[in-house]
Amino acid sequence: MRKIARPPIALSTALQEWQELQNPYDSRDILFCGELSRGFPIEAGQETVIIEDTLERFSTRSLSAKAQRFAVVALCGLALGCGRYGFDSEARVGESDASSNVDATVNDFDAAPDVDAAVSPFLAVHNGWVHVRAVGATTPKASASALAAIPSSLEFVWQPMTIDPVATITSYGIYRSQSADGIYEQVGSTTSDVLQFRDDTANQESVYYYQVRPLVEGFSLIATEGDATLEVQTPPENMALLHRWIANQEVCGLLDQSASVDRENNYRCDYTGPGRLNYNGDIGDPPANESFFDFEAHHFVDQFELGCDYTLQSIGCPDDANAAGPCLGIGAAAPDATANNKNGNVQVGNEGDVFYDRASNHCYYKNATAWVAANGGGTTDAERALMTSNAPGLPPLVLVGQVDSWGTCQSHFVGAAPKQLLSRKLQVAASAWPAELSETEIYDIEAGVGPLSCNADQGHPGEATFDALVLPDDFATLPATVGSGNRVLRTGDSTSSQCRSRYGISDMAGNVWEWLSDQSVGSDAGRNCFGVPSSLDPTNRDLSDVAIRRSAGGGGGQWDLSAAPEFLPALGIPLEANPVSWLQARPTAEVAHQGDGMFMESGSDSLRGTYVGGSATSGAWAGRYPINLSRSPTESHQRIGVRCAFRVDP
């Protein structure tokens, strides 16, 4: 008796199809004429084989097993030929106690067809995954000019596979299961020159496992590398997946560490700088088991900036006490529940209504007693959550500081678990542009040059028209009026459809700046700050003790990143010349930053928040790397907004 541990050997395609047709239980445990479907070879007539560390003994008519699930075997023997047997439907071996032996009678199945049962002489070599993009369905805010709803989607790209010995791949079959060691069913195929697949049958908020199997001379081959099976967790509505393997791989490339990417360990790479595994401000060379860059989990990120979810229909909105309309207005400091007056019109509102003022960019919620503003001192995080949504088609939530933004995200949930603000490390990864774009194309998109680019050019002049109406003629301009001086567009607007990261996340550059959970302490007079552990997110220690320096100029102001001698790509942080080696910084000239900049607001040695990405007025300084160190975590502005994320623990 022996356990065989050899690479999987494929059955011919005809045999695989027959196996799947005949086996009503679990095709993983099929033994056919000396072969197991997983590829463990068995000699003809052998009566003992270990299958997945479970001992199974069989004879011609009975089976004793320590089994935890149904098993189906095909008996092979010199005298028997190819017989096909399985557990009787009454023998519930799959529910037995794994510690006891179970006897079960087996019945004949249909005989195998007369097909070639030869073992494949080929071995498939999987060479890694290039990209994964999974986005939840987008459900826009209904309005007078609604955006189109878009169904969820899932697609992935792989490197060309190789065959040993060298042979021609006819096509690729795409197989899917809902458990890593479950039954894989074919869900599609591609020709040999097409290395990507879109699964239109995948559901939201589900976990899938995929294998790409090359077809070579009639054999469907299963690769054995540790990453040959791809896990994808599909996100909820209006969120996108940041896949751990792909994010690790892309950022490791920025670190110039592609050669050290470890496919057997979630595509992590060698790294000793800030933001590394278990970094806690412990400067200097880390222990060997922590010298890696790794996101440690998949993440879901809101596809759109958090928006003011104004009420579509309510009596008194916007200007008629006897008719229902959208809760939008212009110019009032706040809806006045006491005087029952809003812009000269009756506007009492109902409990639960949400009102948006296009002129001031304030968002209000009507609780049981009064209207409260999103940035009001007495407004709770739960109330801010009720007045906001990650759906497209809304005015971005602004005028809320870092602390309140954190609390708002914590009051939005995936299942029963709260969301949170992105960290700088996560934001840099989530902002990555599609790999096929050139640096010139990225620069133009970030700066708002040309149609459908990011809103960094004052609201796309000529494409979007701002007015002073309660209901704008152009709903793209819903967030602001022509007189407000603010040129922010509604979330997810089609005029900025090219402003999506490679993961399907909208407006990571431009429109409004976005708060992160990172914090620092320092004075602009000394032109430097030091990162500190976040007081909001105890897991975010990425910037701890990192010296963030702005070399040129006096107090306050801005700094083009091209003026920084060194750069930390993983965190998008500029550094002075000649940093210590463990930082693993790179010369700024080697990093494509598209002219992005760093801002340090005037202030004393106080705690600072962090916001990133640029706004509608940033021009060429909008992008993946712009970073602003605020005066305080409570500072707010009409061009600083919020985006939430969620860590998907393994």
SULURWO-V32172 format. One record per residue. RES is the residue in three letters. PHI is phi in whole degrees, 0 to 359 (NA if undefined). D_LAST is the distance of its C-alpha to the last C-alpha in Angstrom with 2 decimals. Layout:
<<RES & PHI & D_LAST> <RES & PHI & D_LAST>>
This chain:
<<MET & NA & 36.94> <ARG & 210 & 34.23> <LYS & 261 & 30.62> <ILE & 258 & 30.43> <ALA & 235 & 27.66> <ARG & 229 & 28.58> <PRO & 301 & 27.02> <PRO & 303 & 26.88> <ILE & 243 & 30.28> <ALA & 281 & 30.56> <LEU & 275 & 33.03> <SER & 296 & 35.35> <THR & 301 & 34.34> <ALA & 299 & 36.98> <LEU & 292 & 35.68> <GLN & 300 & 32.08> <GLU & 297 & 33.45> <TRP & 294 & 35.60> <GLN & 302 & 32.79> <GLU & 296 & 30.66> <LEU & 290 & 33.83> <GLN & 277 & 34.89> <ASN & 267 & 31.76> <PRO & 277 & 30.87> <TYR & 246 & 27.99> <ASP & 223 & 25.68> <SER & 291 & 26.95> <ARG & 295 & 24.72> <ASP & 254 & 27.32> <ILE & 276 & 30.46> <LEU & 249 & 33.08> <PHE & 228 & 35.74> <CYS & 45 & 38.86> <GLY & 89 & 37.35> <GLU & 224 & 33.93> <LEU & 260 & 30.55> <SER & 299 & 28.60> <ARG & 279 & 25.78> <GLY & 106 & 28.50> <PHE & 282 & 29.56> <PRO & 288 & 33.37> <ILE & 229 & 35.60> <GLU & 287 & 39.31> <ALA & 303 & 41.63> <GLY & 87 & 42.75> <GLN & 294 & 40.02> <GLU & 253 & 39.31> <THR & 226 & 36.24> <VAL & 211 & 32.85> <ILE & 264 & 29.44> <ILE & 247 & 26.80> <GLU & 51 & 23.17> <ASP & 65 & 24.61> <THR & 250 & 26.40> <LEU & 284 & 30.18> <GLU & 231 & 32.09> <ARG & 249 & 35.91> <PHE & 223 & 37.89> <SER & 233 & 41.54> <THR & 291 & 43.32> <ARG & 228 & 42.96> <SER & 214 & 40.49> <LEU & 217 & 37.11> <SER & 248 & 35.93> <ALA & 210 & 32.25> <LYS & 267 & 29.53> <ALA & 241 & 27.38> <GLN & 247 & 24.42> <ARG & 201 & 24.80> <PHE & 297 & 27.57> <ALA & 226 & 28.81> <VAL & 232 & 31.45> <VAL & 234 & 33.55> <ALA & 246 & 36.48> <LEU & 276 & 39.08> <CYS & 235 & 40.80> <GLY & 197 & 44.00> <LEU & 299 & 47.18> <ALA & 275 & 49.19> <LEU & 278 & 46.78> <GLY & 73 & 45.80> <CYS & 262 & 42.69> <GLY & 259 & 42.15> <ARG & 231 & 39.31> <TYR & 228 & 38.26> <GLY & 200 & 35.55> <PHE & 295 & 35.11> <ASP & 295 & 37.47> <SER & 298 & 35.92> <GLU & 276 & 37.16> <ALA & 271 & 35.40> <ARG & 276 & 32.04> <VAL & 296 & 30.69> <GLY & 297 & 27.14> <GLU & 252 & 27.45> <SER & 282 & 29.17> <ASP & 288 & 28.44> <ALA & 296 & 26.84> <SER & 275 & 29.17> <SER & 244 & 32.32> <ASN & 280 & 34.08> <VAL & 234 & 34.70> <ASP & 261 & 37.65> <ALA & 218 & 37.54> <THR & 280 & 40.18> <VAL & 246 & 39.34> <ASN & 245 & 41.06> <ASP & 293 & 42.05> <PHE & 255 & 40.17> <ASP & 301 & 41.88> <ALA & 293 & 42.99> <ALA & 292 & 41.19> <PRO & 291 & 42.93> <ASP & 278 & 44.94> <VAL & 234 & 42.42> <ASP & 289 & 41.66> <ALA & 258 & 39.34> <ALA & 292 & 39.46> <VAL & 284 & 36.50> <SER & 294 & 35.29> <PRO & 274 & 36.48> <PHE & 253 & 33.77> <LEU & 238 & 30.37> <ALA & 272 & 27.94> <VAL & 246 & 26.26> <HIS & 277 & 23.20> <ASN & 249 & 23.51> <GLY & 108 & 20.29> <TRP & 257 & 18.99> <VAL & 263 & 20.91> <HIS & 200 & 19.36> <VAL & 223 & 17.13> <ARG & 227 & 18.31> <ALA & 226 & 17.15> <VAL & 233 & 18.97> <GLY & 286 & 19.56> <ALA & 301 & 23.19> <THR & 261 & 25.40> <THR & 242 & 27.73> <PRO & 288 & 30.42> <LYS & 294 & 32.66> <ALA & 291 & 35.81> <SER & 201 & 38.85> <ALA & 295 & 42.24> <SER & 221 & 40.60> <ALA & 288 & 37.23> <LEU & 280 & 34.61> <ALA & 283 & 33.56> <ALA & 287 & 30.49> <ILE & 235 & 28.14> <PRO & 291 & 25.94> <SER & 295 & 22.27> <SER & 211 & 21.79> <LEU & 215 & 19.48> <GLU & 212 & 20.75> <PHE & 212 & 19.93> <VAL & 231 & 22.15> <TRP & 232 & 22.41> <GLN & 287 & 24.79> <PRO & 303 & 27.89> <MET & 274 & 27.43> <THR & 243 & 30.11> <ILE & 239 & 31.95> <ASP & 237 & 33.46> <PRO & 293 & 36.41> <VAL & 305 & 36.93> <ALA & 206 & 37.27> <THR & 271 & 37.05> <ILE & 277 & 34.03> <THR & 282 & 35.49> <SER & 196 & 32.45> <TYR & 243 & 28.68> <GLY & 260 & 27.26> <ILE & 255 & 23.92> <TYR & 243 & 22.14> <ARG & 225 & 19.33> <SER & 221 & 17.53> <GLN & 257 & 15.22> <SER & 213 & 13.64> <ALA & 300 & 13.13> <ASP & 249 & 16.23> <GLY & 270 & 18.06> <ILE & 280 & 21.22> <TYR & 260 & 21.28> <GLU & 249 & 23.92> <GLN & 286 & 25.60> <VAL & 243 & 25.15> <GLY & 171 & 27.25> <SER & 205 & 28.87> <THR & 225 & 30.16> <THR & 289 & 33.13> <SER & 295 & 32.76> <ASP & 265 & 33.21> <VAL & 253 & 30.53> <LEU & 248 & 27.11> <GLN & 215 & 25.17> <PHE & 214 & 24.38> <ARG & 246 & 23.94> <ASP & 261 & 22.60> <ASP & 274 & 24.67> <THR & 256 & 23.70> <ALA & 287 & 19.98> <ASN & 264 & 19.40> <GLN & 292 & 17.75> <GLU & 52 & 14.56> <SER & 228 & 13.70> <VAL & 244 & 11.39> <TYR & 232 & 13.57> <TYR & 236 & 13.96> <TYR & 239 & 17.00> <GLN & 232 & 19.51> <VAL & 256 & 22.60> <ARG & 243 & 25.51> <PRO & 287 & 28.79> <LEU & 260 & 32.01> <VAL & 229 & 34.60> <GLU & 49 & 38.04> <GLY & 88 & 36.86> <PHE & 257 & 33.84> <SER & 268 & 30.29> <LEU & 262 & 28.33> <ILE & 248 & 24.75> <ALA & 288 & 23.43> <THR & 249 & 21.92> <GLU & 299 & 20.01> <GLY & 297 & 16.43> <ASP & 257 & 15.43> <ALA & 293 & 17.93> <THR & 259 & 15.44> <LEU & 260 & 13.68> <GLU & 268 & 10.63> <VAL & 230 & 11.45> <GLN & 256 & 10.28> <THR & 280 & 13.67> <PRO & 278 & 14.39> <PRO & 288 & 16.87> <GLU & 307 & 20.53> <ASN & 64 & 21.63> <MET & 235 & 18.25> <ALA & 230 & 17.01> <LEU & 270 & 13.83> <LEU & 258 & 13.48> <HIS & 285 & 11.74> <ARG & 304 & 10.25> <TRP & 298 & 12.58> <ILE & 287 & 15.50> <ALA & 296 & 15.40> <ASN & 303 & 15.25> <GLN & 297 & 18.04> <GLU & 292 & 20.18> <VAL & 291 & 20.21> <CYS & 300 & 20.83> <GLY & 296 & 23.80> <LEU & 298 & 25.05> <LEU & 279 & 24.93> <ASP & 62 & 27.03> <GLN & 237 & 24.49> <SER & 301 & 23.94> <ALA & 293 & 25.59> <SER & 260 & 23.03> <VAL & 300 & 19.91> <ASP & 255 & 18.05> <ARG & 294 & 16.78> <GLU & 282 & 15.64> <ASN & 231 & 13.25> <ASN & 60 & 11.46> <TYR & 63 & 14.94> <ARG & 286 & 15.25> <CYS & 222 & 18.91> <ASP & 292 & 21.38> <TYR & 195 & 21.92> <THR & 242 & 23.65> <GLY & 274 & 24.24> <PRO & 301 & 23.03> <GLY & 86 & 19.48> <ARG & 288 & 18.43> <LEU & 302 & 15.68> <ASN & 63 & 16.57> <TYR & 296 & 19.69> <ASN & 220 & 21.75> <GLY & 77 & 25.10> <ASP & 275 & 25.87> <ILE & 296 & 28.04> <GLY & 104 & 29.16> <ASP & 298 & 27.69> <PRO & 277 & 24.41> <PRO & 300 & 23.64> <ALA & 302 & 22.83> <ASN & 280 & 19.28> <GLU & 237 & 18.59> <SER & 272 & 20.60> <PHE & 218 & 17.94> <PHE & 260 & 16.92> <ASP & 200 & 13.19> <PHE & 283 & 11.34> <GLU & 70 & 8.25> <ALA & 195 & 6.06> <HIS & 289 & 7.67> <HIS & 225 & 10.31> <PHE & 261 & 12.88> <VAL & 234 & 16.35> <ASP & 304 & 19.56> <GLN & 294 & 21.79> <PHE & 230 & 24.79> <GLU & 300 & 26.10> <LEU & 297 & 26.31> <GLY & 240 & 29.74> <CYS & 283 & 32.53> <ASP & 273 & 32.39> <TYR & 300 & 36.18> <THR & 289 & 37.76> <LEU & 285 & 39.25> <GLN & 222 & 42.08> <SER & 205 & 43.72> <ILE & 300 & 47.37> <GLY & 94 & 48.77> <CYS & 257 & 46.28> <PRO & 268 & 47.37> <ASP & 210 & 51.12> <ASP & 222 & 52.57> <ALA & 292 & 52.78> <ASN & 248 & 53.43> <ALA & 228 & 50.94> <ALA & 264 & 47.20> <GLY & 203 & 45.55> <PRO & 289 & 42.52> <CYS & 277 & 42.06> <LEU & 232 & 42.89> <GLY & 203 & 45.62> <ILE & 223 & 47.23> <GLY & 91 & 48.46> <ALA & 272 & 48.15> <ALA & 292 & 46.64> <ALA & 190 & 45.14> <PRO & 301 & 45.98> <ASP & 257 & 48.78> <ALA & 289 & 48.36> <THR & 287 & 51.43> <ALA & 274 & 53.88> <ASN & 54 & 52.22> <ASN & 225 & 52.63> <LYS & 220 & 50.38> <ASN & 56 & 52.21> <GLY & 83 & 55.35> <ASN & 241 & 53.78> <VAL & 295 & 52.68> <GLN & 206 & 48.98> <VAL & 276 & 48.08> <GLY & 80 & 44.81> <ASN & 256 & 42.94> <GLU & 303 & 40.31> <GLY & 97 & 36.93> <ASP & 291 & 38.49> <VAL & 237 & 37.06> <PHE & 243 & 39.66> <TYR & 237 & 39.39> <ASP & 261 & 42.26> <ARG & 294 & 42.55> <ALA & 281 & 44.91> <SER & 264 & 43.10> <ASN & 69 & 39.50> <HIS & 275 & 38.89> <CYS & 245 & 36.74> <TYR & 234 & 38.03> <TYR & 233 & 36.96> <LYS & 264 & 39.54> <ASN & 272 & 38.64> <ALA & 293 & 41.01> <THR & 237 & 43.64> <ALA & 197 & 43.36> <TRP & 281 & 41.75> <VAL & 233 & 39.24> <ALA & 275 & 38.08> <ALA & 303 & 34.49> <ASN & 260 & 35.63> <GLY & 289 & 37.91> <GLY & 298 & 37.98> <GLY & 261 & 37.68> <THR & 285 & 35.06> <THR & 271 & 31.89> <ASP & 299 & 28.30> <ALA & 296 & 28.22> <GLU & 291 & 31.35> <ARG & 297 & 29.98> <ALA & 295 & 27.00> <LEU & 291 & 29.62> <MET & 265 & 31.59> <THR & 230 & 28.81> <SER & 206 & 26.69> <ASN & 266 & 24.50> <ALA & 286 & 26.75> <PRO & 284 & 29.01> <GLY & 94 & 32.74> <LEU & 243 & 32.87> <PRO & 290 & 34.45> <PRO & 301 & 31.76> <LEU & 289 & 31.40> <VAL & 229 & 33.25> <LEU & 61 & 35.31> <VAL & 234 & 32.39> <GLY & 284 & 31.54> <GLN & 298 & 28.31> <VAL & 296 & 28.12> <ASP & 291 & 28.77> <SER & 295 & 26.39> <TRP & 300 & 23.53> <GLY & 297 & 24.71> <THR & 294 & 25.01> <CYS & 298 & 21.43> <GLN & 294 & 20.41> <SER & 261 & 22.59> <HIS & 254 & 20.86> <PHE & 230 & 17.87> <VAL & 248 & 15.11> <GLY & 66 & 15.57> <ALA & 257 & 16.40> <ALA & 259 & 14.37> <PRO & 283 & 16.44> <LYS & 280 & 16.30> <GLN & 207 & 17.55> <LEU & 294 & 19.72> <LEU & 290 & 18.49> <SER & 272 & 18.97> <ARG & 298 & 21.43> <LYS & 301 & 18.91> <LEU & 289 & 16.83> <GLN & 295 & 20.16> <VAL & 300 & 21.63> <ALA & 292 & 18.90> <ALA & 293 & 18.93> <SER & 274 & 22.75> <ALA & 300 & 23.10> <TRP & 274 & 25.83> <PRO & 307 & 26.03> <ALA & 298 & 26.82> <GLU & 283 & 30.11> <LEU & 282 & 31.65> <SER & 280 & 34.19> <GLU & 297 & 34.47> <THR & 295 & 37.56> <GLU & 296 & 35.86> <ILE & 297 & 33.01> <TYR & 302 & 35.68> <ASP & 296 & 37.59> <ILE & 294 & 34.64> <GLU & 297 & 33.52> <ALA & 277 & 37.15> <GLY & 81 & 37.92> <VAL & 276 & 40.40> <GLY & 89 & 41.23> <PRO & 293 & 40.24> <LEU & 69 & 36.69> <SER & 276 & 35.47> <CYS & 293 & 33.77> <ASN & 277 & 35.83> <ALA & 239 & 37.01> <ASP & 239 & 40.68> <GLN & 66 & 41.86> <GLY & 82 & 40.62> <HIS & 53 & 41.63> <PRO & 307 & 45.43> <GLY & 90 & 47.16> <GLU & 254 & 44.08> <ALA & 238 & 43.37> <THR & 245 & 46.31> <PHE & 273 & 46.12> <ASP & 221 & 48.67> <ALA & 239 & 49.69> <LEU & 267 & 49.28> <VAL & 297 & 47.38> <LEU & 254 & 45.88> <PRO & 295 & 45.56> <ASP & 295 & 47.06> <ASP & 250 & 44.08> <PHE & 292 & 40.89> <ALA & 300 & 38.98> <THR & 267 & 40.85> <LEU & 312 & 39.98> <PRO & 294 & 38.52> <ALA & 211 & 41.83> <THR & 260 & 45.59> <VAL & 296 & 47.98> <GLY & 270 & 49.38> <SER & 282 & 46.20> <GLY & 79 & 45.72> <ASN & 261 & 42.02> <ARG & 241 & 40.92> <VAL & 284 & 37.38> <LEU & 255 & 36.48> <ARG & 296 & 34.49> <THR & 294 & 30.77> <GLY & 67 & 29.95> <ASP & 290 & 33.65> <SER & 293 & 34.81> <THR & 292 & 37.06> <SER & 239 & 34.01> <SER & 295 & 32.19> <GLN & 280 & 31.87> <CYS & 273 & 30.05> <ARG & 232 & 26.54> <SER & 289 & 24.00> <ARG & 297 & 22.69> <TYR & 266 & 19.66> <GLY & 90 & 22.17> <ILE & 260 & 22.29> <SER & 270 & 25.86> <ASP & 58 & 28.11> <MET & 291 & 25.96> <ALA & 240 & 29.45> <GLY & 78 & 32.49> <ASN & 67 & 33.37> <VAL & 226 & 32.21> <TRP & 300 & 30.62> <GLU & 227 & 27.21> <TRP & 293 & 26.26> <LEU & 247 & 23.38> <SER & 270 & 22.24> <ASP & 290 & 23.76> <GLN & 220 & 27.09> <SER & 211 & 30.00> <VAL & 226 & 33.42> <GLY & 165 & 36.60> <SER & 245 & 39.92> <ASP & 291 & 40.83> <ALA & 298 & 44.25> <GLY & 273 & 42.77> <ARG & 58 & 40.68> <ASN & 204 & 37.49> <CYS & 229 & 34.58> <PHE & 243 & 32.07> <GLY & 294 & 28.44> <VAL & 228 & 27.31> <PRO & 302 & 24.10> <SER & 295 & 23.47> <SER & 283 & 25.19> <LEU & 265 & 23.08> <ASP & 244 & 19.52> <PRO & 295 & 19.31> <THR & 275 & 16.17> <ASN & 263 & 18.27> <ARG & 241 & 20.58> <ASP & 300 & 20.70> <LEU & 265 & 24.45> <SER & 305 & 25.56> <ASP & 63 & 29.05> <VAL & 277 & 29.03> <ALA & 278 & 32.59> <ILE & 262 & 32.64> <ARG & 241 & 36.18> <ARG & 242 & 38.46> <SER & 292 & 41.35> <ALA & 262 & 43.99> <GLY & 85 & 46.02> <GLY & 268 & 46.69> <GLY & 285 & 44.84> <GLY & 64 & 42.39> <GLY & 87 & 42.23> <GLN & 224 & 40.02> <TRP & 215 & 39.29> <ASP & 293 & 38.74> <LEU & 299 & 35.93> <SER & 294 & 38.26> <ALA & 277 & 40.32> <ALA & 279 & 37.58> <PRO & 297 & 38.21> <GLU & 230 & 34.57> <PHE & 212 & 31.22> <LEU & 260 & 27.57> <PRO & 298 & 25.86> <ALA & 297 & 22.24> <LEU & 242 & 23.45> <GLY & 61 & 26.58> <ILE & 243 & 28.88> <PRO & 280 & 32.52> <LEU & 227 & 34.02> <GLU & 286 & 37.50> <ALA & 291 & 38.94> <ASN & 55 & 38.23> <PRO & 290 & 34.98> <VAL & 294 & 33.98> <SER & 295 & 32.30> <TRP & 295 & 28.98> <LEU & 295 & 28.27> <GLN & 54 & 28.08> <ALA & 286 & 29.79> <ARG & 235 & 31.52> <PRO & 304 & 34.99> <THR & 303 & 34.73> <ALA & 298 & 36.92> <GLU & 271 & 34.27> <VAL & 249 & 31.66> <ALA & 282 & 32.20> <HIS & 242 & 32.21> <GLN & 49 & 34.73> <GLY & 73 & 36.92> <ASP & 295 & 34.34> <GLY & 226 & 35.36> <MET & 244 & 34.55> <PHE & 237 & 36.20> <MET & 230 & 37.03> <GLU & 286 & 38.80> <SER & 299 & 41.83> <GLY & 171 & 41.25> <SER & 272 & 41.62> <ASP & 286 & 39.27> <SER & 231 & 36.98> <LEU & 292 & 33.30> <ARG & 241 & 32.28> <GLY & 272 & 29.58> <THR & 224 & 28.25> <TYR & 227 & 28.54> <VAL & 217 & 28.18> <GLY & 98 & 29.02> <GLY & 89 & 32.67> <SER & 226 & 34.57> <ALA & 294 & 37.27> <THR & 253 & 39.81> <SER & 278 & 38.02> <GLY & 59 & 39.32> <ALA & 294 & 38.38> <TRP & 272 & 36.45> <ALA & 278 & 33.72> <GLY & 160 & 30.67> <ARG & 288 & 27.36> <TYR & 253 & 28.52> <PRO & 306 & 31.05> <ILE & 219 & 30.29> <ASN & 234 & 32.43> <LEU & 265 & 32.64> <SER & 284 & 34.06> <ARG & 291 & 36.79> <SER & 199 & 34.61> <PRO & 290 & 31.37> <THR & 260 & 33.63> <GLU & 300 & 35.44> <SER & 222 & 35.33> <HIS & 202 & 36.84> <GLN & 287 & 37.46> <ARG & 243 & 35.62> <ILE & 241 & 32.36> <GLY & 240 & 29.67> <VAL & 222 & 26.09> <ARG & 221 & 22.81> <CYS & 246 & 19.55> <ALA & 218 & 15.87> <PHE & 212 & 12.57> <ARG & 278 & 9.25> <VAL & 262 & 6.42> <ASP & 294 & 3.81> <PRO & 301 & 0.00>>
